[in-house]
Amino acid sequence: MLDFPLWKQILVWMTCAFFALAALPNLVSESTAQKLPFKESVPLGLDLRGGSYLLLEVDNKTYLRDHIQEVRDELRAALRKAKVGYRDLRAGTDAVSLRIRPETVEEGVDLKKIYREVDPELEVTETAGITKFAYTEKALAALQLRLLEQSIEIVNRRVNEAGTKEPIIQRQGMDRIIVQVPGLQDPAELKRLLGKTAKMTFHLVNEDVSPQAVMSGVVPMGTQLLSSDQSEEDMARGYPTKYPVFSQVALSGELLTGSNATYQDGQPVVSFQFNRLGASKFGAITQENIGKRFAVVLDNKVITAPVIRGAILGGSGIIEGNFTVESANELAKLLRAGALPAPLTILEERSVGPSLGQDSIDAGTAAAILGTALVVFFMLMAYGFFGIIANLGLLVHLIIIMGTMSLLGATMTLPGIAGIVLTLGMAVDANVLIFERIRDELRFGKSAVAAIESGFRLAYGTIFDSNITTLFAAALLFYFGSGPVKGFAVTLAIGLLSTLFASVMFTRMLIVFWIKKTRPKTVPI
């Protein structure tokens, strides 16, 4: 048990050096940190740095109502195409209803097939001659989750585009988004940024409008000029700065289910996918408009306007262009972000001033210093020389916590500081168990080396059990909690893992080194 081979010693020292380098940016200036192997320091949360906080709610009801109206329009078009008569076609808040005229249904016409082609996720029921179309609970939950995730992407992009640093954007439940922007003292500015939340649309380009008309700004009725979102380099290469697109939306971005940057013939391109309803509309548009340009519009700006080279009937397609890997990834992200837009309602807003944040920092720092000092003093008084070794392990424990948080980009909050202070006591708790076991073995008459070996071996089971069970609690706090609770759970979990390393590996290595050098007859404990 006291055998500690050279390779293991090297591994322990390399681990300590690695986390020390990762934690070093927290102790130096930002300019100095840029010269280090690891450049990121632990960002301060809203409660420590000050800033703005918003709680947003995604308006699922409005989105569902608009979506149901589109389903109604698709049903109308599909039934007319099949020459099936109907009446009383209505779109409610969550369902579409109509009455089919049986005398108009020709032999061989499969109504269920027509309904599935509109949207396979619709549940169709018929009561007293009224056919009702609605989504199942499972389909609604999937739709709601997808809408929330896409809204988070939009909010994240909006906040980051403003040049703010280290925003904290996370979901709460199934319809809410928490936005925290440390350092931003004006919530009105944040609300203005989020008010730009985009709606993705697809429009056909009016090919009859000449370049001269575009330059003069005179376009026919039903056509609008939209600015290009091209970079200055692309514009210098001759790409259009404005596009004459039809005002009528040919395809809504809400029908997108995903987009990804990929490669075709060795060149970066962007692939995209529609749901069943979108695939049907997209196939019809591309089939009827070969050779024309199809504009992808976000924020009233044309991201790209590729030429339709052929009918695309599979619900997916490729956008080609002079993409770099970075620009292809960015476009894919924009397409995903704008896929399922919905209104956002501000439920709560508040700002934390820097003075309050500084008070929290001062209080947290004082608590951490006092707690550390008391733990160090207790270990020295209770265990003497072995207490010094335990305190060195405590230092390694703190280094690992700060280094890990820097590597993960975890935000330091006031509850996070509380978690660190808590793990300081837990860090030496493992050493206390070992040292007290060594004392017991000495009372039984064992030699110094045998008592130390038995102390480590017999205490390991208790150490692992206590830390693993607490780690489960931290995992549950992280999974079910939000905001400050998550911060506490993260620092607690990191602290528990670093405790195992500091007490089981580092302090044991120092004690083994001391035994081999001094060959003690007694244990100074």
N, C-alpha and C positions, 0 to 999 in steps of 0.2 A: 504493500500500500504506500510505503514511503519511497518506493523507487520512482524517480522522476527523470526519465532519459533525456539526453541532450536535445533530441529533435522536438520533444514536447516543450522544453524550456524555450527553444528558439521560437516555436509557434506562439507561446504565451507572450513573449516580448514583442514579436511582430504584430500580434493583435493589439497590444497596448499602444504601440507606436502608430498603428493605422488609425485607431480612434482618436489618439492625441492630435494627429494631423487634421483629422476631420473636424475636431472641436476647436482647433486653433483660430479659425476666422472669427469666432465669437469674442476673442480677446484682443484683436488688433483692429486697426482702422480699415475702412473699406478699400482704400487704395493699396494698402499692404496685403490685404486678403487676396487681391487679384493676382498677386505674384506667387501665391501658394498653390500646392497641388490640388487642394480642395478650397473652393472659393466661396461656397455658400455658408452663411451663418443661420442661426435659428431665427425666423421672423417672429416678431411680437404680435400677439393677437389684439383684437379691438379693445379689450379691457386693460391692456398694458400700454398701448401706443395711442389710443384715441382714434376716432374715425366715425364712420357712418354705418348704420344698421338698418336693413329693410327686411320685412317679412312679406313676401309676395304670394298671392294665390292665383293659380291658373284657372281661368274661367272655363271649366269643362262643359258647362251647360250651354254657353254660347257657341262653343266649338261644335258640340253635338247637334245643336239646332241647325247650324249652317251646313253641317255634313249631311244631315237628314234631308235637307232641301236639295242637295246635289244628288242624293240617292233618288229622290222623287223625279228629278229631271232625267236621270238615267233610265228609270223605269218607263217614263213617258216615251222616251226615244226608242227603247227596246221593244215596247208593245206596239208602237206605231210601225216599226220596221217589220214586225211579224204580222201586221195587219189584224191585231187583236183589239177589239173595242172595249172601252172601259168608261166609267163615270165616277164622280165623287172622289177624284184623286186629291188627297190632302196630305200635307206634311205637318206633323205635330212637333213637339219638343224632342221626342225620342223614338218616334215611329212614323211610318208612312202607311196610309190605308187607301183602299180603292175598291170598287165593285167591278168585277169582270162581267162583260156581256157575253154569256155562253153562246149565243147564236152566232157570234162573230169568230169563234175559235174554230178554225178549219181542222179537218182531220189530219192527224200527223203532227200537229203543233204541240210541243211539250212545254207547258207553262213553267214547270219546275226548272227545266233547263234554262229558260229565259231568265228566271229569277237568280239562278246560280251565277249566270254570266254577269249580272249586274254587280253582285257582291256575294261570294260564297259564305261569308260569315253571317249573313242575314238569316234570321229565323222566321219562317213563314207560317202563319196560322190563319185558318179560315173559320169564321163564325157568322152564321146567319147571312151568308152571301157576301160578307165583308172580308176581304183579304188584307191582313196586317203584316207589315215587315218591320222587324225590330232586331236589335243585337242581343245576343245572350249575355248573361252576367260575365262569363269568362272573356268574351270578345270585348265587352266594354272595359273590363279591368286591363286587358292588354292594350287597348286603345288609349286609355288614360295614362298608363305607365309610359308608353311611347311618347305621348304628348308632353308629359312632364320632363322626360329626359331631353327631348329636343328643345324645350323651352329653357332648360338649364344651359344647354350649349349656346343658345342665342344670348342669354344674359351674360354668360361668361365671356363671349366674344365682345359684346358691347362694353363691358367694364374694362377689359384688357385693351381695347382699342383706344380708350381714353388716356392710356399711359399710366394708369394706377398700378401700384405694385402689390403683389401678394394678396389678391382678393380671396376671400373665403366664400365659396358658393356651394351650397349643398341642399339636398332635398329634405323635406320634413313631411313625413306621411306620404300620401298619394297625390296631393294637389298643392303643395306649398313649397316655396323656395326661400332659403335664408341667404341673404347677401350681406357680407361684412367687408368693408373696404377700409383697412387701417390707414390713417393719415389723411383721409378725405373728410374734412370737417363740415362740409355743406351737403346735407341730404338732398336739397333741391337740385344740386348738380347731378347727383346720382340718379334721382328720379327722371331728370331730363334725358340722361343717357339711356335709361331703360325704356323711355317713351318711344325710342326709335326702333323698338322691336320689329323686325321685318316680316313680311309675308312673301314667300317665294311664289312666283308666277311664271308661266311660259307663254310667249306670244309669237305669232308669226310675223316676220318682217315684211312690210309692204314693198315688194320689189318694183312697183310702178313709180315710186318716188325717186326722182333723179338726185344725184349728188348736189346739183345746183340748188334744188328745192330744200335739201337738208341744210345747206350752208345759209340760205336765206331765212330758214325757219318757217316757211310756208308749206304746210302739208294739208292734204284733203281731210274732210270730215271723217271721223272714225279712226284716224291715225294720230299718234302722238310721237314726239321726239324724246327719246330717253338717252341720257349721257352714258358713255362707256365707262366701265370700271377698269379699263386697261391702265397699265403703268406708263410712265412717261417714256420709257424705253420702247414699249410697244407702239405708242403713238408716233414716235420718231421713225418707226419702221413703216408707217403708212396705214396702220390699223385705224378703223373709223373712230371718231370721237363721239359721234351721235348716231343713233339708229332710228329709222322711222318704223315703228311697230304698230300693229293694229291694237286699238284700245281694248277690244274684247279679249278676255283671257281665254286662251286656247286650252290650257291645262293648269290646274292648281297644284302648287307645290306640296299641299297636304297629302297628296296621293303618293309621294315618294316614300319608300321604306328604307332606303339606304344608298350610300355612294362611297366609293373607295378609289384611292389612287392606285394605278396599276401600270403595266407596261404592255405595249403592242408594237411589234417590230422594233424592239429596243428603245422605243420612245415613251416618255411618261404620258399617260392619258388618264382620264377620269371615267370610271364606270358608274352607272346608276341603275337603280331598280325601282319599279312602281309596284303597287299592289294590284289586285285583279282589276279593279275599276280603272285605275290609272293606265294599266297595260292596254286595256281595250281602247281607251280614248287615244293613247299615244300611238297605238298601231294604226288607227283610222287616220290620224293627222299625218303621220309619216307616209302612209300609203297614198294619200291624196295630194301631197305637197312635195313630191320629189323634185330636187333641184332648187328648192327655196330655203331660205335661212330661218332657223328656229331660235329665238332669243330666250335666254335664261335671265330672268330679271329678279334682282334682290335690292331692296331699298331704293326702288325706282331707278336703279342703274343696271345696265346690261353687263352681266358678268362675261358672257360669251354668246356668240350667235353662229353656231356651226351650220353648214349646208347639209340638208337631208339628202343622203346619197342613195337611200333605198328604204323600202318599207321595213319597219322594225316591229315585229309582231310578238316578240317574246316577253315584253314588259321590261326590258333592260336595253341599255345602249352604251355607246362609247362617245365621249367628247374628245375630239382631237384638237390640237393647237400647238403653238410654240411653248409648251410647258417645260419648266424645270421640275425636278422632283419636289422642290419646296412649293412652287405655285400649284402643282397638281394636288398636293396634299391640302393646300389652303382652299382650293376650289371644292374638293371633296368635303371638307369640313363645312364650307359655306352651304353646300347643298344639303348636307345632313342637318345643319342648324336651322335652315329655313323650311324643313320638310313639314313640320306640323306646328304652325304658329297658332297661338290662342291669346286672347286678351289677358293681361296681368293686372290684378287688383292689389293695391298696397294696403295691407291689413295693419301693419305696425311700422313705425319709423322712429328712430332716435339717434342722437349723436353723443359720443363720449368725448369730452374735452381732453386735451393732452395733460392738463393739470391733474385730473382724476386718474388718468393712466399712470402718471408719474407717482402719484400717491400709492397706487396699487403696486408699482414696481418697488418703491421704497419699503412698503409693508412686507411684500413678499420676500425681498432681499433680506430684510432684517430677520424675518422668521427663518429663512434658510440658514443664515449665518448663525443665529442663536441655536437652532436645532442641531446644526453640525457641530458647533462648539460643545454643546452639552453631551452629544454622543461621543466625541473625541475624548472629552474629560472623563466620562464614565469608563470608557474602555481602558484608559491609562490607569485610573485609580483601581479598577477591578482586576486587571490582568497584567499590569506592568509591561514587561518586554513584549509579551504576546499581544498586548493591547496596541503597541506601536505597529506591529505587523498588521493587525486588524484595521488600524487607521490608514495604513498604506493601501490596503484593499479597498477602503472606503473612497480614497482618492481615485483609484482606478475605476471604481463604480461610477463616480460622477463624470469622469472623462468619457466613459462608454455611453452614458446617457446623452450627454451633449453632442458627442460625435454622431451617434445614431440619429438623433433628431435633426442634426444638420444634413446628414445624408438623405434622410427621408423627406426633408422639407417640411417637417411637422411644425406647426405654429405653437409658440409658447404662450399659454394663457395663465391667468391667475389660478384656476383649478389645476393646471399643469404644474405650477410651482408647488402647489399643495401635494400633488402626487410625488414630486421629487423629494420633498421633505419627508413624506411618509416612507418612501423607499430607503431613506438614509437610516432610519431605525431598523427597517427590515434587512438592510444590507449587513449590519453587524449582528443581527439576530442569529444568522447561520453560524457566525464565529462564536457567539455566546454558547450555542448548543455544543459545538465542537470542544470549546475550552472547558465547559462544565463536565463534559463526558471524560475529558483527559483527567480532570481533578478526581472524578469518581474512580477511574482506573488506578490512579496513584494511591488512593485510599485502600484499594484492594491489594496493594503491595507490588504492583508491577513496576518494571524498570522504566526509566524515562522514555526510551525509544519505543518500548512495547506499549506504554500508556498513550503516547502520541499516536501511534499507528492504530490502536483500538479506538481512540477517541474520534479520529477521522472516519474510520470504517463504520462504526456503530451509529454515528450521527447523520450519515448520508441519507438514509431512508427517511428520517423525519424532515430533513431539509428539503428533499425533493417533493415529498408529499405536501408540505405546507405551501411551497411556492407554486406547485402545479395547480392546487385547488384555488389559490388566489388568482392565478393566471386565468382560470376559467371565469372567475367573477369579472375580471378586467375585460375579457372577450365579450361577455354578455353586456357589460356597460357600454362598450364600443358599438355593439350591434344594435342595441335598442335605444341608446342615448343619442343626444344631438348637441352640437355646440360645445359648451364648457364641459359637459359630461364626457364627450369623446376625448377632449384634451386631457382630462384626468386619467381616462382609461389608457390612452397611449403612453403617457409617462409612467404610469403604474406598470404596464406590461413590459416596457423597455427596462424599467428598474428591476423587475423581478428576474428577467433574463441576465442582466448584468450582475445581479447579486450572485447567481449561480456561478458565473465565471470568476468573479472577484473572490468569493469565499472557497469554492471548491478547487479552483485552479491556481489563482495567483497567490493567495495566502499559503496554500499548501506548498507551492514551489519555494516560497521564501523560508518556510519552516524546514523543509527538506535541506535546503542550502545551508541553513544555520546548523542543523544536526551534523551534516557531513564535515563542516568546518570546525566545530567545537567539540564534537563527541561528548555531549553533556551527560553527567551522572544524575543531575536533578533538573527539574523543569521550573523555570522562573515564572510561575503562574499563580 
